[in-house]
Structures are given as C-alpha cells and as structure tokens.
Amino acid sequence: MSKPKVNKQKMKELKETADNKRVWHPNFLKYTEFIVGHANYKGLFYERGDDKKVKWVITGKSENGQLRRAWWDTQCKKHGIKLEAGCYAKVALKIHPTKKHTCQICGRELSLEYVYPNKRTITGIKKEFGISVAPFTKDIFQIVNELVKTDADIEKVKRIFKIKPSEKLSKENLKDYLQKYFVESFAKGLLSPGAMSNSPDRFDGYHSDGACCRHESDKGRHKSNLQRYGQDRRVYENWADGDWKMADRLMSLFRKSGISADHIGPISLGFCHRPKFHPLTKAENSAKNNRMSLKDVEVLLEDETTEQIVSWHSKFIWDKLKDKVANDKDAIKLSDLMRKNLHHILIVFSMIDEKGYGKFLEQFLNPEYSFFDYQFEGFNPETGKYKKVTSKKLTGKNQQNNIKRYYRVAFDKLKEYKEIENRKTNIWKHKEVDNEHEKLFVLLKAKKNKEAKAQLENVFKVLANTAESNW
Ligand SMILES: [Zn+2]
C-alpha cells in the first residue's frame, strides 16, 4: 500500500464520523427509521450507535462497507441493471419506496427524480416568463402548471428546453414529453434531482444533505477544513499582509475561550492580519460589521509607529485619509471607502490573473509564515494580552499543503471577482485609472517585474486619489 492511499482512507473515516455526528434534523431522523424499516432494504447492513441512531454512513472500503456494496450489487442484478458506472444511482432510485429524500440539515423533502430546474433552466424561465424561481422549491411540472396558460406559453417552455418548434404539443403532451425525454432519461444539464447519489456509503444511496443544502454544507466542509488548522480564510481572500500564522494561533486561543477575536483594523478593509485583537463577544463582533470607531483608528495610528498595520496594497488610501478622521462618523466613512477600495484592488488583481499574469501576483502572498509555529504563555482572553510568545520552525508536508491551500483560496477569490458583471465600469470612471492600468499591462507583457510592481502601485495611488475626492 502506498502512503497517500492510507491517508485518504483516514480522511474518509474522519468524514464518516463527522457525518454521523452532525446534528440531524428531526425529520431526517424519522426518515432514517422509515427507510431502514422498509422491506425494500431488507438485508442491507446497518448498526446503531450509542445514541441508538442508525449509523447512516459507512465508508465503502471498510468491511461493513463491503457488505453494503455486495447488497447493492445483488439489487442491480435483481432489477436487471448492468454493473457499471452509475448503476447504483439507477438502482437506488428504482428501489426507493417514496422517491422522496429528507434533507439531514433542513429536514425538507425533495424528489429524487430529475425534476428541479437547474441554474440554466431557471435563467431560461426568467428570460421567457419574467418569473424568478428559487432553486429546489418547485418541480418542473408545478412550474408548467402555474405558468403555461396559452399556446404562446407552450412555445416558451419549448424554447427553454430546446424542443424543436415543429414538435406540436398541448399542455398535457408537454408534461409527458418532459417526463419522458428529460426526467426519465436523467437529462443532465437542464433538470436536477433533489439529492445526489452516494452508494454504498449512505444507507439509502443518497447524500444526506439534500440539494437544498448541498452548497451550504460544501462550504461548511471547506470552512471546517481550514478551521481545523485554525486558519482565517479572510486573510487569504483579501491578500492581507502580516504574520498570519502567529495571528491565527493567537486567534484560536480566543476561540477556545469562547471569545470572538476582533481585528482592530479589519482585514476586509485592507488591514494586516496581526497578532493583536480586541476581545469581543460574538454579538458585539457581528454588530460591528467591519467598521472602525475613532478609538480603533487612534489605536492603529499608535501601533503604526512600531509595526506594519495596513497591507501594502491599501497603504495608499490609508495614508491619504487617516489624518482626516476626527470622530466616529469619520471613522465609518473611512471604513466604507477602504472597503470599496479593497474591492477595486481585488478587481485589478483579478484582471491581472485573467490575463495570465498570476505568477506576478504570487509575490504579494506570504507563504513563508507557514514554516513557523507559535506558543503563547500567560494568555488572558479577557484582555487579549499574553506574557510571552515562543516560535518553533516547522518543516514537512503539512506546510507544503498549507501553502497550496493558501494559494488556492487567494486565487479562487480572484476568480469570483472575475464573475462580477461590468466589474470595470463599476470602478473606472476616470480616464486616468484606465491609462495607468494599460501601462501596467505593457510592463507585464515585457516581463519587467520591478517596473510592473511600481506601476501597480501607481494604479492604487490613483484609486486612493479617487477615494479622497469622495471624502
Ligand atoms: Zn436542506
């Protein structure tokens, strides 16, 4: 056995435990009892945990997982389904007694058939009918019933589904047609099921979270992955400077004490991720909503005399406006302008990345902090102060993976910015910004790194001037 395989198995086991331990919606609990008790699943292995709940998930590779796999194989044979990729998905739907799945997270019941319009279809409905359909709220038949009144409406649906205009369909025919050619043929691309297939890991052969919550829990997994390492995602997303490793370590000490650590200068405004926080309760922190008070600005000005407090890209706006703050209202004004400015900065980054100069941007990330770990002595969560910090050098695979993750999160954020429509016209009102921006790309093309860096600073200076004119 090669090493990575063992790790992968371990990861899966961790996930399995996490899934079984996740808080179940009461409806999901009822659903699991209904399913394990149903004759259609007779002979499919399961056991109960100490809490008496069904252990719903088992990894396919484990011994018990193999038992489940053998059972699914038998079912395929019994129902005349060839053992090949996708066969479990087919048989899971076939034997499901109600064809309705209950979501583990929100408790909603959704159909397992391909009946829900996906994003593309929802866009089509909006375009043809001017109606917004929320994802996974109505199936396509409910939608047809509600929207189709006239022959012209039938044509609209035909256009959405790219059905030939020559196909003559009444409202009832239309539904039969959709049933036959889309729902029953699992036509991916326009309709989706309410839960994704996952045999033999899950007892019923479906992911525990319904499509209603799939996105949420995916995000959650992503987040918990980072949180397991005590990392603050926003640091990477906002391309923040600062010893993020030391700051992360200190922040997790707050978290362990149930106290939310608040940056004095918020990362989302362009400030550094520094190992210095205000202790706040969670409610206080969310009420603050990433805006600074006069007191915050004063602390930052004081700290600035001894250390870097603002990320290099946001230094230009900070230097232009910091001395104008005279009261809390000004501090809020500064916060809002800096927030907007950071958006502009990330838009500029996203354009650089899009043109293929991602390598140029890598110099603005700080992976080197990954190679140290810190321990704080005499930490007091009430004040956020500590007596002493010691550092330890780290080397190893974990650090390399950390760095990869760091790069990925940072560049994924830029891809998100790429999706923003008219991102350029949102910020570029000045010809001057355009000019500086174009000069930058000339230098990037010529591979003049130093000059390009200076030119990028010029772009940010122009943006800072624009912000000042809005003061
Ligand atoms: Zn749900």
Residues whose N, C-alpha, C, O or C-beta is under 5 A from the ligand:
A	BS01	ZN	C103 I105 C106 G107 R108 G210 C212 C213
